[in-house]
Amino acid sequence: MEGVLWKWTNYWNGWQTRWFVLEDGILAYYKSQEEVKQGCKGSIKVLACEINVNPVDAARMDLVIPGEQHMYLKAATSQERQRWLVALGSAKACVNNRTRKDSSESIKKASETNADSLKSKKSELRLYCDLLMQQVHMVKTAANNEETPDIGKMNEATSLLTATCDTFIKTLEECMKMSNANFITENLEIHRQVELSR
């Protein structure tokens, strides 16, 4: 995925438009689309970061590597932020799956990798949970308009809510699969230990 996002630069310059490219688990940004060939101004590994939604600004998201890096971003609309959040979550999941497949040297290593993947998925679930809460609030606000419900805002909010619910359920199903795989892997290891001790 690629497109324009606003990036917080500093208190002097504030929010600046940047061209962002999400590819192979790396989110890189450039001053503009025209300057892509000149090299990126910065990047962040999606797998290493936490993705946080802003509780007040429906267009904002923060990418954080605890203790190291913060990238504050804003999309043009809440729908655009939603597309970026889904793309970032999917990129994080793809990197995790690739890592899990490549590290099948031993049952123990597979179990550790699966545990890391599960931790990452749980982080995604928290992100989608925050989004769901914001979007439910948007629906309530549109429905409780003093005179008549704002149908346009309700349609927009329910559309976002539907997409987030679908993504939340898909991620939850992936968590269940990982948990089951982890359970089976642990049982295989226990069975192998028992067989070796005989």
C-alpha angles and dihedrals in degrees: 000000000000138000148111122310130166113244124199105237105173142308092275097053100022119188115007128185114245134176110243127199122191110198135149093353094307124111107204128179135205133190089249141345089260092059097055092105091055092064135263124291091217145336144197131209107239093209092057097049138078114229112217129185118217111244093213107033112058092198097051132092131172126213112204134183098192112246093001121053140010124191115187113199138179129194125208092249139008088253091056090049088051091055091050092047092051091046092049092047091048092048090051091050093048092051090049092050092048090049091049093051093047094050101058094123093118141002091247094053091047090051092051092048091048090051090052090048091049090050089052092049091050088053089052090050090054089051092050090045090056089048092050091052091051092047094048087052090051091052091048092049093050092046095047095054107147098242108019133347114268099243094189093054091043092053091049093046095046091048090054091043091053093050092047092048090052091049092045092052092046091051091046090053089051089051090052091050091049092048091050091047090049091050091050092046092051091048091050090051092049090048090049091050091050091050091049092050092056 
